[in-house]
Amino acid sequence: MSTIKNIIKEHVTWRSQILKLAKADIIKTYSGAALGWAWALVKPTITIFVYWFAFSIGLRQGGEINGHPFILWLVAGIVPWFFMSDMITQGAGAIRKYKYLVTKMKFPVSTIPTFVSLSKFAVHLILLVIAIIIFLAFGYRPDLYWLQLPFYMLCMLLFFIFWALFSSMLSAMSKDFLNLVKSFTTAIFWLSGIMWDVNRIHTEWLQIILKFNPVTFIASGYRNVFIYRTWFWEDLQGLILFGITFVIMLILAAWSYKKLLKEIPDVL
């Protein structure tokens, strides 16, 4: 608990610097390109189009899902995935990317994954606005279920901040861990229900195992908001499993921070 309190204290003390560095990270990511910010939208747009074309035209498996157009079902699940996939890899490499803040400045290490997360989250907000416009164009109007969208967004942001802290600490100690994380990203995508409905699996124990995946919970949550019009407490099993995973990740983040903090400057 003392480690968690220290992490919180660092974030409160350095809150203005965190926001400034998050803005700087966004600028750094897209600076030097003629299209600039547009690149944040080009890649997701192309990816969505490719998957829609492959499943709807090529494989002819992209019909309506529970009475909803496949393209909308795809957009609802894949928009949060773009943030989560960036955080899985770039979050894990956050401390290595900004190692000068650790080796040349007296900067709180715990805040580095946070401002990287916030910069990716800003891009997510832009994609989310575009997704909402798409839903409005298809005649889907805002309703009370949309009020729970901030809940899923907060769950996603907090979980991957802790993931980034845990994984970036380990990646700072060993680049092999970072390479291992990158190699698993594609597997996580296909095992997380982004392109298929986890609830269609009839083997109960297998469905429970898959629902332990926080990516599955978040993607399903966004679909509950926009597609299925279901409150988050109605999927009590998924909520409990995510809560367990969240607590485990919080403990791992605090443990890695406490154990590795003093060693990282020398390793980097």
C-alpha positions in Angstrom: 0.0 0.0 0.0 2.9 2.4 0.7 4.1 1.9 -2.8 0.7 2.7 -4.3 0.4 5.8 -2.1 3.8 6.9 -3.3 2.8 6.4 -6.9 -0.4 8.4 -6.4 1.6 11.2 -4.6 4.0 11.4 -7.6 1.1 11.8 -10.0 -0.5 14.5 -7.9 2.7 16.4 -7.5 3.7 16.2 -11.2 0.2 16.4 -12.7 1.0 19.5 -14.8 4.2 18.0 -16.2 2.3 14.8 -17.0 -0.2 16.7 -19.2 2.6 18.7 -20.9 4.6 15.6 -21.6 1.5 13.8 -22.9 1.0 16.7 -25.4 4.7 16.6 -26.3 4.4 12.8 -26.9 1.6 13.3 -29.4 3.5 16.0 -31.2 6.6 13.9 -31.3 4.7 10.9 -32.7 3.3 12.8 -35.7 5.8 15.5 -36.3 7.9 15.5 -39.5 5.0 13.9 -41.5 3.3 16.0 -44.1 -0.1 14.7 -43.0 0.7 15.1 -39.4 -2.3 14.2 -37.2 -4.1 12.6 -40.1 -1.8 9.5 -39.7 -3.6 8.8 -36.4 -6.7 8.2 -38.5 -5.4 6.8 -41.7 -4.1 3.5 -40.2 -7.2 2.7 -38.2 -9.4 3.6 -41.2 -7.5 1.3 -43.6 -7.5 -1.5 -41.0 -11.3 -1.3 -40.5 -11.8 -1.2 -44.3 -9.6 -4.3 -44.8 -11.3 -6.4 -42.2 -14.7 -5.3 -43.4 -13.8 -6.2 -47.0 -12.2 -9.5 -46.0 -15.1 -10.7 -43.9 -18.0 -9.2 -45.8 -16.9 -9.5 -49.4 -14.1 -12.1 -49.4 -15.2 -14.7 -46.8 -18.8 -13.7 -47.0 -19.0 -14.0 -43.2 -19.9 -10.4 -42.5 -23.6 -10.5 -42.4 -25.7 -9.0 -39.7 -24.8 -9.9 -36.2 -27.8 -10.1 -33.9 -29.7 -7.9 -36.3 -27.0 -5.2 -36.5 -24.8 -4.4 -39.5 -21.4 -6.1 -39.4 -19.5 -2.9 -40.0 -21.0 -1.3 -36.9 -20.3 -4.3 -34.8 -16.7 -4.3 -36.1 -16.3 -0.5 -35.4 -17.6 -0.8 -31.9 -15.1 -3.5 -30.9 -12.0 -2.4 -32.9 -11.9 1.3 -32.0 -10.9 0.5 -28.3 -8.6 -2.1 -29.7 -6.5 0.5 -31.4 -5.8 2.1 -28.1 -5.2 -1.2 -26.3 -2.8 -2.5 -28.9 -0.8 0.6 -28.8 -0.6 0.4 -25.0 0.3 -3.3 -25.1 3.4 -2.6 -27.1 4.3 1.1 -26.8 3.2 1.1 -23.1 5.6 -1.7 -22.5 8.4 0.4 -24.1 7.5 3.7 -22.5 10.5 3.8 -20.0 13.0 2.8 -22.7 11.6 5.4 -25.1 12.0 8.1 -22.4 15.1 6.8 -20.7 16.7 10.2 -20.6 14.1 11.3 -18.1 15.4 8.5 -15.8 19.1 8.7 -16.4 19.6 12.5 -16.9 16.8 14.0 -14.9 15.2 13.5 -11.5 11.8 12.6 -12.9 9.4 10.2 -11.2 9.5 6.9 -13.2 5.9 6.0 -12.4 4.5 8.9 -14.3 6.3 8.0 -17.6 3.8 5.3 -18.6 1.0 7.6 -17.5 1.7 10.4 -19.9 2.3 7.9 -22.8 -1.1 6.4 -22.0 -2.8 9.8 -22.0 -1.3 10.7 -25.4 -2.6 7.5 -26.9 -6.0 8.1 -25.2 -6.3 11.5 -26.9 -6.0 9.7 -30.2 -8.6 7.2 -29.0 -11.0 10.1 -28.2 -10.8 11.3 -31.8 -11.4 7.8 -33.2 -14.4 7.5 -30.8 -15.9 10.7 -32.2 -15.6 9.3 -35.7 -17.2 6.0 -34.6 -20.1 7.9 -33.0 -20.6 9.9 -36.3 -20.7 6.5 -38.1 -23.4 5.2 -35.8 -25.4 8.4 -36.1 -25.2 8.0 -39.9 -26.6 4.5 -39.7 -29.6 5.9 -37.6 -28.3 4.9 -34.2 -29.3 7.7 -31.8 -27.8 8.4 -28.4 -29.7 6.8 -25.5 -29.3 6.2 -21.8 -26.9 3.3 -22.4 -24.3 5.7 -23.8 -24.0 7.2 -20.3 -21.9 4.1 -19.3 -19.3 4.8 -22.0 -17.1 6.8 -19.6 -17.1 3.8 -17.2 -15.6 1.5 -19.9 -13.2 4.3 -21.0 -12.0 4.8 -17.4 -11.6 1.0 -16.9 -9.6 0.8 -20.1 -7.4 3.8 -19.3 -6.6 2.8 -15.7 -5.9 -0.9 -16.5 -3.5 -0.1 -19.3 -1.7 2.6 -17.2 -1.0 -0.1 -14.7 -0.1 -2.5 -17.4 2.3 0.0 -18.9 3.9 0.6 -15.5 4.4 -3.1 -14.9 5.6 -4.0 -18.4 7.8 -1.0 -19.0 9.6 -1.6 -15.8 10.4 -5.2 -16.9 11.2 -4.1 -20.4 13.6 -1.5 -19.1 15.5 -4.4 -17.4 15.3 -6.8 -20.3 14.6 -6.0 -24.0 13.7 -9.6 -24.5 10.5 -9.0 -22.4 9.5 -6.2 -24.8 10.1 -8.4 -27.8 8.0 -11.1 -26.2 5.2 -8.7 -25.6 5.3 -7.5 -29.2 5.2 -11.1 -30.5 2.0 -11.8 -28.6 0.0 -8.8 -29.8 -1.4 -10.5 -32.8 -2.4 -13.5 -30.7 -4.2 -11.3 -28.2 -6.1 -9.7 -31.0 -7.5 -13.0 -32.4 -8.2 -14.4 -28.9 -10.0 -11.4 -27.5 -13.3 -11.4 -29.3 -12.5 -8.4 -31.5 -13.5 -10.2 -34.7 -15.9 -12.7 -33.1 -18.4 -12.9 -30.3 -17.1 -14.6 -27.2 -20.6 -15.3 -26.0 -21.1 -17.7 -28.9 -18.7 -20.2 -27.3 -20.9 -22.8 -25.6 -18.1 -24.4 -23.5 -18.5 -22.6 -20.2 -15.0 -23.0 -18.8 -13.4 -21.9 -22.0 -15.7 -18.8 -22.1 -14.7 -17.9 -18.6 -11.0 -18.2 -19.4 -11.4 -15.9 -22.4 -13.4 -13.4 -20.4 -10.4 -13.1 -18.0 -8.9 -11.1 -20.8 -9.4 -7.4 -20.1 -9.3 -6.7 -23.9 -12.4 -8.9 -24.2 -14.2 -7.0 -21.4 -13.5 -3.6 -22.9 -14.4 -4.6 -26.5 -17.6 -6.2 -25.3 -18.4 -3.2 -23.2 -18.2 -0.8 -26.1 -20.5 -3.1 -28.0 -22.9 -3.2 -25.0 -23.0 0.6 -25.3 -23.5 1.0 -29.0 -24.9 -2.3 -30.2 -26.6 -4.4 -27.6 -27.8 -1.7 -25.2 -26.9 -3.6 -22.1 -25.8 -2.1 -18.7 -22.4 -3.1 -17.4 -23.9 -4.7 -14.3 -26.0 -7.0 -16.4 -22.8 -8.8 -17.4 -21.9 -9.5 -13.8 -19.5 -12.4 -14.6 -17.5 -10.3 -17.0 -17.4 -7.4 -14.5 -16.2 -9.6 -11.7 -13.5 -11.3 -13.8 -12.3 -7.9 -15.0 -12.2 -6.7 -11.4 -10.0 -9.6 -10.4 -7.7 -9.0 -13.4 -7.5 -5.3 -12.6 -6.5 -6.0 -9.0 -3.8 -8.5 -10.1 -2.4 -5.9 -12.5 -2.4 -3.2 -9.8 -0.4 -5.5 -7.5 2.0 -6.5 -10.3 2.6 -2.8 -11.2 3.3 -1.9 -7.5 5.6 -4.9 -7.1 7.7 -4.2 -10.2 7.9 -0.5 -9.3 9.1 -1.3 -5.8 11.6 -4.0 -6.8 13.1 -2.4 -9.9 13.0 1.3 -9.3 16.6 1.6 -8.0 18.1 -0.7 -10.6 16.6 0.8 -13.7 18.8 3.9 -14.0 22.0 1.8 -13.9 20.6 -0.7 -16.5 19.5 2.1 -18.9 
